[in-house]
């Protein structure tokens, strides 16, 4: 049962969020490239730096943080509503009477699914956002293909990819556990369920940003 | 047999149950009745262990329910079936998956054995052939039957039902009542039903516990209901103008039967 539920959650979180992550990442990469092009105008910074800046901005910060903030809105609110709805419709009571450890049965598959799928989604986000940066840079005519690719290949530090995955795992844990907590302990009716869902998103985003700062200080400071 | 001994329950400063002592007998359909807010659901939730009483004990045969260790508690849990007021069928699962759920969680039965048991339980509640439907695709009455099928799938020793007739038409309600009593008789289980349906009281009440303002106001069986001069019971039973009319007609006819 745990296996089946974990697979269902992996599908919901992974496949269900793929489209929005791709669309958002594409534009984040593109906007980053356009704005850095604007800021680099008239400076002595070599033009191929655009690829380098887009790559590291995406890998270290934007792909992972933006993706997880979006996933907090989509997955976090969904988890809080699903578990909260189960509480209100007495599904959790039914499981407890059967002897099921509900905290484990409801939370563990979601947590596992999020820890497995969110880093994968972040990987996709990083690749797509760099792709977005590439298209925005080259199709606008500001930079050549060679310049962007040279930047992409310059000053690469593998540890930055590790930072991205450390952030992805941390944020996945934060957004899932906050959402599960808010849903599991919901009381009252539909208004309270809506409030719990909102709290899951708001607290999730705040905690992700705090964790982002702490990780940045610890790993790059 | 399940026994409630000196059950008090408060939420914040609101005392909902004020010292309930009652024995729910084995092989009988035990009813908890009373007006809305009398404490019926709280008592039922204490009996199944969803709420802990402020003071008092619940005995499952000779076992003090709230003193059981984890293994003993799980053993008791596996002997309990419950039908919820809103059915509590899992929306994301089909009817078959809902009924299989307790077997999947707690037994090492083979796929064939599980399928056979599901088919038997569905047949028992006259719901054959709906295995692959989702709860949202069947009616409220059918959902109740599926809820009963899930409650009996592990052959429980104790069966609980919270307002099993709520939201059902009178005819379906009578069928559900008959089904619950048949299952009780067939399997010699302790069935406890929380209801305020008068038909249920008069038809299936082998052992009735009337709650009023958190206290036990009356106890007896369906045959003793009409004979009783307990005012709270009479108020509760003859609450509707239609039944009051019938009662006064019976009294004017010399106290004969209704």
Interface residues (C-beta under 8 A of the other chain):
Chain A: X1 X8 X89 X90 X91 X93 X94 X96 X97 X98 X99 X100
Chain B: X45 X48 X49 X50 X73 X74 X77 X78 X80 X82 X84 X85 X86 X88 X90 X92 X101 X102 X104 X105 X106 X160
